[in-house]
Amino acid sequence: MKASLIVATVGRVEQLGRLFRSLAAQTHRDFEVVVVDQSTDRLAAGVVHEFSATMNLVYCKRSGG
């Protein structure tokens, strides 16, 4: 069974990296993580890119102000 995890974040790059490291260590690999970045910067995108080779990640950036 595939699981989807939706993570909404605002400026929590360290915690996002910790979450991805934990998920990368899981034996069950049939999952995806949808990251909804509500920050004004794009720092979370760098963390998503760093882990995108090890798991199925979808990055959504907020639009507008």
C-alpha positions, 0 to 999 in steps of 0.5 A: 500500500502506498502512503502519501505524507503532506508536510506544510512548512514555514522556515523549518529547514532543519526539521525538514532535513531531519524528517527526510533523514528519518524517512530515508532510513525506513524499510517501507519505501512505497511512499511519497512526500508532498512538501508545501513550502509557505516560506518567502524564501526557497531554502526548503527547495534545497533540502527537497533537492538534496533528498529527491534521489532517495525518495519520491518528493513533490515540492509545492511553493506558495504563490503570491504574497 
